């Protein structure tokens, strides 16, 4: 899949909010010393209409682009922003009753004069941060709002193969009611969650449609239970960039297996600093191998594969040129050239328990070992040491995993390859080291 961010129409009111932001102007100045106001646009998450921006060629251009993707075996994901709309959306003037509002001015609101007179509409927000002043908050307590947003979602689904649902947890009933308890709904509140019915309705006409939830606060499992195919695993990202190797292993081993397999694993997205600014190359390589070898959805950000260092605000319409980083490019070429030669992403995945070889062995508390079984007796192991300290481990021969008659091939050609013992396969890994081992019963032995 290719996810295109920012295809929808925005508007001048939202753009004026961006131009009025001192911090955005300073970021633009630092990134582009010759920047001009024309370089700042509205946020793509302040949607004025779910039609393709005319600056990108309009809806017809998207149809052509999608057809080109299909001809190459690729699918298209677009944004659906359930929580709010941009200030320029027609509903702000025509149907203000669809939004969270107050009869009097309140913090985080702005005046709107509609058919029923003046109301103060709330800006969209995450309860832990200030309001997004270029947006207006939809009221999901109202059946009318939900019905209109279902129509919008249907329009989006007709033009792509999946949606990334921005901040999907914000419209969960518990979250929404806590966030907006101080501004009661303008009508009778509806029952039930929005997502199960919405997802089921879209799948009636688009059976293979993909739903990806941007999710935080430990609510990933809740969203998956409501019908999402995948949800962000931000916890893994945070542990990797913090260098908490033991925490990485605990996090992966403690998750329900179904949730791990439905997680979107990533090292970059548009909200985070570039990974090369957070991890040195050895740690970056180990983390990249891990997120690309785990079961679930593998998520790569534009510029990540060439080592881009500068995070670009989503409102910036022009960016500085950055020469590719040859070491980072080689890192991803190593991974992406090897993956098709393995069972990774194609076979049956399993997290294996690793153990120390002897009492005085270097502890393997930062090592994650993933097995991808293509068929009984054949597959691949990926061992990733997220820690800076070396580790030793022994994978015991187990008929449920691989028997003592299996033969092993070190696909990365490591200087200290694993070797067989009477009890299992013994590994030594330096700090931030990676091993990719192919195993197969009945082949000529490649390891000592």
N, C-alpha and C positions, 0 to 999 in steps of 0.2 A: 504494500500500500504506500501511496504518497499522500502525506497530509499537507494541504495548502492552507496556510493561515493568511487571513486578510483579504479574501476574495469579495466579501460582502460590502455593499454600499454603506458609507458612513455619512458625514454631513458637516456643514460649516459650524453649527453650534458646538459640536463635539471638538472640532478642530480648534476653535477659539479657546476652549478649555486647555488644550495642549499648548497652544501658543502662550497662554497666560501663566504657565507653570515655570517658575524660576529654575527649579531643579532640572526640568527637561531642557530648557534653553542652555543651561550650563553643560549638561551632558552632550548636547549637540555641538556646543562650542569646543569641548575637549576632543570629541571624535572627528569633527570637521572644522578646522580653524577658519575655513572660508564659508561656513554655513550661512544659509539665508532662510528666511521664514518659509519659503517654498519647500524647504527640506523637511518641515514638520507637518505631518498630517494628523488626522484623528486616530485614536486607538482603534484597531480592528475589532475590539470588544465593546465598542460603543456603536452597535449596529443600527443604522438608519433604515435599512430595508434588506430583507433576505433576497436580494437580486444582486447579480454580479456587477461590481463597479464598472462604469463605462470606461474608466482609465485602463482597465484590463481587457476591454473588448466586449463587455456585457455578457449576457447569458449564452449567446451563440458561441463566443470564444471558449467558454467553459465546456460546452458540448464537444467542440473540436478537440480540445485538450484531453478530455476524458476518452474520446475515441482513440487518440494517439497512445494514451496509456494502455488501453485495452489491447491494442495491436502488439504491445510489448509484454503482455501478460501481467500488467500492473493494475491495481485498483486505486480508487480515489477516496480520500477521507476529507471532509470539510468540517468547519466549526459549527456547532450549535451552542448558543449561549442562553441557557434556560433562565437564569436568574434575573436578567435585566435587559433593557434595550437602550439605545443611544438617545440623546436629547432630541435628535432630528427625526425620530420615528413618527409617522403620522398619528399613531395612537395617542401620543402625548397631548395633542390638541383635540383629536376626534373622539377618543375613548379614555379619558383620564380615570374613569372608574375602574379600569383594569389594574391600576397601580396602587401601591401602598401610599396612603395620603393622610392628611390632617386638615381639619377646618381652620386651624390657626398655625402660624409659623412655629416650627420646631427645629432643633439642630439637625442638620443633614437634609433639609428640605428646600424646595424652591417654588415660587409661585407659578400657577398655571391657571389661565382663564379659559374655561370650557363651557359647554352647553349649560351646565348647572351652576355656573358662577365660578368664583375663585376658590381653588383648592391648593394646598401646599403638598406637592408630590415629593416623595422620598427618593434620594439618590440611591442607586444600588450599592451594596456594601457586603463585605466580609465582617462578621462581628468583632474580629480582632484587629481591624485596621480602620482608618478613616474612610468615609464614603468616597466612591468614585464619582467625582462631580460632573463627569461627561455622560453619566448614565441615569436612568430612572428605574426604580425597583418595581418589578411585577409582583402582584399579590396572589400567591399560590393558594391562599385560603379560599379563593373564589372560584367557583366552577366555571364562570365565564372566562376568566383569565386562562385557566387550564385548557379550555376548549380552543381558544384562539391560538395558544402556543402549540397545541397539537396540530393545528392547521399549518403553522409555520414549520414545524418539524417534518410534516408530510411533504411540504414544498422542497425542503432541503433533501430529503431522502430520495426524491425523484431525480435528483441531479448528481448523486454520488453513490458510493458503495459502503459508506460508513460515516459516522460522526464522532468527533471528539467533543464530549460534552463538558464545556468549561465550568469549573467549580461545581460539579454535579451534586455535591453533598449539601449545597446551600439551600436547596429546595426540599430536602427531607423534612417531613412534618415537624419532628422534634427541634431540628436546627432552626427552621423558619419561625416557629412559634416563639422560641426563646429570643431570636433576634428582633422580632417585630411585635412583641407583646405590648410595648408602649404605644403602638399605633394600631388600634383595632381595625378589623376589616370593615369595609363600607356595606357589606351584605352578609348573608348567612354563610358560615364556613362550610366547605365541603369535607367529606370524609375520605380516608384512604390516602395512599401515596400516589404521586403523579407517575413515577417511573414504570411500574409494572404494566399499567394499562397502555401507556404511551409506547413502550417497547413492543408489547404484544400487537398493538394495532399496526405499527410499521411493518412488523414481520409477516403480517397477513398478506401484504402485497410485495414485500421485499424479504423473502425468507432467509437469505444469506447476508443480510445487512449487519454491519459490525457496529457495536456500541462500545466506545472507550470512555471511561469516566476519569476526568481529572478529580482526584480525591485525596483528602488529607484527614488528620485528626483521628486516625484509627477507624474510619468509617468505610474503608475499602470493602470489607466483607459484607457490610450491610448493602452496599450498592450492587455487589455481585449477586447477592441473594435476591435482589429485585429485578434481575434480568440482564445486567451488563455483561458483556463478554470479557472485558478486561478493565482493570483499574490501576492507576499509578501506584508504584511502590516507592513513595517518597522516603519511607523509613530506611530502605536499603541505600538509597542515594546519600542520605544524611550520614549514615554510618561509614560509608566508603570515603566520603570527603573528609570526615573527622579522623580517619585512620584507625577506627575502632574495629580491628580485625576480629577479635573475640565476639564483639557485638554483632558483626555481620553473620558469623556462623550461628550464633544463638537465634538471631532473627529468622534466618532461613529455616533452621531446623524446628523452630517452634510454631511456624505458620501451619495452618491446615493445608494439607497437600493440594486440595482443590483450589485454594486461594493462591498458593504459590504459582500454580500452573495458569492462573488467570491474572497474573500481575504483569504490568507494563514496566520493564526494567530499563533504566536510562542513566546516563552520566551528564546529560545536558538537556535543557529546554530553554525556551525564551525567557523564563523568569529567573534563571540562575546564572551566576558567573560562568564563563567558559571553563571547561574542566582543566585545560592546560594552565590556567591561573590558580588552580586549587591543588593539583596533584603533580608531583614530579614524574618524569617519564616512567620509571619502573613501577610506581604505584598506579599510574594511569594504565599501563599495559595490563597489569593484573586485574584491575577493576573492569577494563573493557572486555577481557576474556570472560570474566565472571558474568557480566550482564548479558553477553552474547551466547553464553553456554547454558544459562539457566532455562528451564521451561517457562513458557509464557510468551509475551509479546516483546520483541527486541525493538528498541526505540532509538533511532539515531537522528541527531539534529544537524541541519545544514551548516556546514563549516567545521563540524566536529572532526571529520575524517582528514581534514587538511591542517588541523591545529590552529584554527582561528582563536585569537586571544581576547578580542574585544566584544563584550556584550552590547548588542545594539537595542536601544529602546524600540518597542513595537511601533511607536509613532514616527520614527525616523524613516524617511522615504529614500534616503541616500546614505551610503556608508563608506568608510575608508577602505581602500584596497589593502589586503593583507597577503604577503607572499606565503605560499604553503610552507609548513614546517616539515622538512624532509624526514625527520625522525618519527614524527607523529603519523605522517602518511605511510611510512614503512610499517609502523605498528599495526595500522588497520589493514594494510595490504596483506600482512602475515595472517591476520585472523580471517579476513573475508575470502582469501584464496584457499585457505585450508578447510573452512566450514563445509563447502560442497563435497569434500572428499571424506566426510565423516557422517555419522548417524545423528549428529547434533541437529535438533529441530525436526528430524524425520522419524526417529525411533521412539522407543518408550523410555521416558526419563525416570530417574531415581536419584535421590540423595543418599550417598553411602556414608556409613559411620567409619571414621578413621580412628586408628589407635596407635599409640607409641610402640616402637619395636622392642624397647627394653626400658628398665626402670630409669636409667640415666639418659634416655633419649631426649633430644631437643623437643620441647612440647609442640604439638601440632594444633594448638588451640585456634590458630588463625587460618587453618586450611579448610577449604570446602572441596569435596570430591563429588563430582556429578557423573553418573553413568547414563549413557544413551544406548539402549539395546535395540539393534536393528532386527535381530532374530535370535533365538536361543543360541548362546555360544558365540555370538558375534556382536560387536559394538565398539564404543569408545568411552574412555574415561577422561575427564578434564579435572586436574587437580590445581587449585589456585590458592597460593599463599598470600593472603591480604596483609599479613604482618611484615614488618621490616626485619624481624628476627628469623634466622633459619629454623627449619622444622624437619623432623623425621617422622615417618609414619609407615605403618604396615597395613596393607589391605589383605585380610585373611582370605584364603581360598574357601569359598562357600558355594555349594552347588546351586543355591538360589541366585548367586551373583555370577561367578565364573569358577570353573573347576580347576584342579591342579594341572590338567592336561592342556590348558589354554596357552597359546603363544601370544607374545606381546611385541608391538612395534611402537617405538618412540617417534611420533610424527613431527615433533619439533627438533629432533636431533640434539637433545640436551647434552651438555658436557658431562653431566653426572646422571646417566639414564637410570631408571628404576631397574631392579633385577629381582629374579625369583629366588625365594628361599624355600625351605621345606614347608613353611606355614602360610606363605602368601607372597605378595609383591611388595617390595621394600622401596620406599621413596626417600630421597634427600632433596629438600627444596631450600634454596637460599631465600633471602628476604624478597618478597614480591615476585616469586618465581611461579612459573606455570609449566605444567606437563600435560600433553595430550597423548594418550596411549590408546592405540587400537588393539583390541584383543579378539582372538579368533581361535576356535578349536580346530586342530588338524592342519595348521599351516606350519611351514618351516620356521623354526624359532629365530627371531631377530634380536632378542635381548639375551645378555649373558645369564 
